Amino acid sequence: MNPFAIIVIVFVAAAALFIGYKTLYTKKNGIETSAVVTRITEDTQSDSDGISTSYNYFVQYTTAEGQSQEALISNPGFKSFKVGEQIRIKYLPEKPNAAVWIKK
């Protein structure tokens, strides 16, 4: 196998593990609140397998300190949301602009 391919595979695996850890950490230790989906952006990428589209969901919520905050939902999976939809999230006070969707 190509050494460059091995490096890329290791890097992608490490990134996936890190993201998974941060999501689980936020779910366990974050502050739960309600949020409203404010906007949705679309990312389209093309490669040798074709074109793939993913969506970024942004929400607006009020922190425990009473401040309005916009955050990107980091784990919607295959769930899709609509602008104006109210959802439950968790966030970490030290990083309120990254939120995790809580399935209810």
C-alpha positions in Angstrom: 0.0 0.0 0.0 1.1 3.5 -0.8 2.7 5.2 2.3 0.7 8.4 1.6 -2.5 6.5 1.6 -1.7 5.0 5.0 -1.0 8.5 6.4 -4.3 9.7 5.0 -6.2 6.8 6.5 -4.6 7.2 9.9 -5.3 11.0 9.9 -9.0 10.5 8.9 -9.4 7.8 11.6 -7.9 10.0 14.2 -10.1 12.9 13.2 -13.2 10.7 13.4 -12.3 9.4 16.8 -11.6 12.9 18.1 -15.0 14.2 16.8 -16.8 11.2 18.3 -15.1 11.8 21.6 -16.0 15.5 21.7 -19.7 14.7 20.8 -19.9 12.1 23.6 -18.2 14.4 26.0 -20.7 17.2 25.2 -23.6 14.9 25.5 -22.5 13.8 28.9 -21.2 17.1 30.4 -23.0 19.8 28.4 -25.9 22.0 29.4 -29.2 21.0 27.9 -31.5 23.7 26.4 -33.9 24.3 23.6 -32.8 25.9 20.3 -34.4 27.0 17.1 -32.9 26.1 13.7 -32.1 29.4 12.0 -30.4 28.5 8.8 -29.2 25.6 6.7 -26.2 25.6 4.4 -25.4 23.0 1.8 -21.9 21.6 1.0 -21.5 19.8 -2.3 -18.4 17.9 -3.1 -17.5 15.8 -6.1 -14.9 13.1 -6.4 -14.4 9.9 -8.4 -17.5 8.4 -6.9 -19.8 11.2 -7.9 -21.3 14.2 -6.2 -22.2 14.2 -2.5 -24.2 16.8 -0.6 -24.2 17.4 3.1 -26.0 20.0 5.2 -24.9 22.2 8.1 -27.6 23.2 10.6 -27.3 26.3 12.6 -29.3 27.0 15.7 -30.0 30.0 18.0 -30.4 29.5 21.7 -29.9 31.3 25.0 -27.0 30.2 27.2 -27.4 29.7 31.0 -25.8 33.1 31.4 -28.7 34.7 29.3 -26.7 35.4 26.2 -28.0 34.7 22.7 -25.7 32.3 20.8 -25.6 30.8 17.3 -24.1 27.3 17.0 -23.5 24.7 14.4 -25.0 21.3 15.2 -22.2 18.7 15.0 -24.1 15.5 15.0 -27.4 15.5 13.0 -26.6 12.1 11.4 -29.3 11.4 8.9 -31.8 13.6 10.6 -32.9 16.7 8.7 -34.3 19.8 10.3 -36.3 22.7 8.9 -35.7 26.4 9.5 -37.8 27.5 12.5 -37.9 24.0 14.0 -37.3 23.8 17.8 -34.9 21.1 19.0 -33.1 20.1 22.1 -29.3 20.6 22.3 -26.4 20.4 24.7 -23.4 22.8 24.7 -20.3 23.3 26.7 -20.0 26.7 28.4 -16.4 27.0 27.2 -17.4 26.4 23.6 -21.0 27.6 23.1 -20.7 27.9 19.3 -20.6 24.1 18.9 -23.7 22.2 20.0 -24.9 18.6 20.0 -28.4 17.6 19.0 -30.2 15.6 21.7 -32.7 13.0 20.4 -36.0 13.2 22.2 
